[in-house]
Amino acid sequence: MDERAAELERLYREVGPILWGYLRRRAADRNIAEELFQETFYLAIRDFALLQNAVSERAWIIGIARNLLRRHWRRAISHRAVPLPEDHAADDRPTGDPRMDVMRQAVARLPDSQRVVLELRLAEDLSYAEIAEALAIPVGTVRSRIHNAVAVLRTRAAEMNSRKIMDR
């Protein structure tokens, strides 16, 4: 196996599960997620030289997937071929803990710019620099968006706690 193939195989093993989770949470169905997953790795192979210059391979791959997802949703909206789920970013599995359900709903209601950076940080475990690279924005912007998202969530959690105290 040549060096490039070995590098791509390593990348697939290390980043593949993270990428699959990212796409599966955001795509309307499994088939779309699979297509986007394959296309992401196709583009990574095609642009292998760019991968060598990436600060973070994981962020670079997720950046490709994010752009493919955006293109997919734009096409779906313009062609009305694929109905958008009410909130494709929300995880609607009940947890048994009503506080977690409320917080998931609160995260889903965040502005897209804040929700995306928060999800990349928490769900994908990307660093601020990796998020900046994946989204092609400055690290300072990542920091401020996460700060603002957390502030909103803290406010909503405090409101939830105060309602609980008043209900007693």
N, C-alpha and C positions, 0 to 999 in steps of 0.2 A: 504494500500500500504506500503510495507516495505521501510526502509530507502534508500536502494540501488536503488530501482525503482524510488523513489521520486527524488533522486540525478540525475539519468540519464534523467528523464523527464525534470528537470530544465536545465540540460546541453543541451538537445535537443532544448528547447525553446530559450535559450540564444545564443547558438553557432550555431544552425542549419541554421539560415538565413545567417550568415557570411560564413559558410562552403559551403552552396549552391551557393552563389555568387562566391566564390573562384573557385569551381569546374566548374560552368557553364561558366566562362570566359576562362577556360583552356581546357575543354574537347571538342572533335570534334563535339559532338552533345548532345542533351538533354538526350537521353537514357543512354549514357555512363556516363554522370554526375550523373544521378539517381543511376546507379549501384555503382559508386564510393562513393556516399553519403551514401548509405545503408551499403556498406562494411566498410566504415569508422566508422560508429556507431556500427556495429557488433564488430569490433576490439576493440572499446572503451569499450563495454560491457564485452567482453572476458577478456580484460586486465584492468579491473576496479581498481585493486589494484595499478597499475602503475599510473593511473589517480590521485589517492589520493596523490602521491608524486610529481606530476607535479608542477612546479613553476607557470605556467599559463595553465589553462584548455584549453583555446582558442588556445594557441600556440601548445599544445600537440595534440589536434584534427587536427589542420591544418598540423602539422608534419606528422600525419598518412595519411591524404589525399594526401599530397605531395608525400609521398613514394608510395602510390597506383597509383597516376598519372604517376610517373616515370616508375613503373613496367608496367602499361598499354601501355605507349608509346614505351617502349623497346619491348614488345610483338608485338605491331602493326607494328613496323619497321621490326622486324625479320620475321614476318609472312606476312607482306604486306597486312594484312586483312583490316586495317582501314587506309585510306589515311590521311596523316598529312595535316592539312590546311597550307597554305603558311606561315601564322604567327598566330598561335593559341593564342598568348599572346596579340596581338593588338586588340584594340576595333575599328572596322572600321565603326562605325556609324558616318556619317557626322554631324558636330556640327553647321554648319553655320558660324563658326569662323575659317578662314583658318589657323590662328596661332595655334589653338588647334589641328587641323588636322596634322599640321607639327610637333608639339610636340609629339603627339601620335606616329607618324612615327619614331621620334627620340628615343622615349622610346623603341619602338619595335626593333630598331637597336642596343640597348645597349647589351653588352655581357650578357649572361644568368645570370651569378652570380650577376651582378649589377641590372639587370631588376627585378629579383625575389625579392631581398631585398627591392627595391624601391616600387614594387607593394604591397608587404606585409605591408609596412609602410603606403602607401597612400590609397590603395584600401581596405585593411583589417583593417587598423588602429591598427596594432600591435606595441607594444613598441619594442625598440631595444633588450631588454632581451627576449621578447616573440619570436621575429624573430630568435634570436640566438638559443633558445630552439627548435623552429620548424625546423630549418635547421641543427641543431646539429653542430653549429660553434661558435667560441668565439664572445662575444659582440663587441670586438675591430674590428673584421673582418666585422661585420655588419656595424659599424660606418664608416670604411674606404670605403666599397663598396657603401654605400649611398653617402658619400662625393664625391667619384669619379664619380658616376652617375650624381649627381647634377652639378658637374663641367662641365661634357660633355654637359648636357642639357643647362646650362648657355651659353656655347660657341656657341652652335647651335642657341640659341635664339638671341644672339648678332649678329651672322652672318645673321640671318633672318632680324633683324632690320637694319643692315647696307645695305643689298640688297634693302630693302624697301626705304631707304633714297636715294640710288643711282638711283633708278627707277624714282624718282620724277623729 
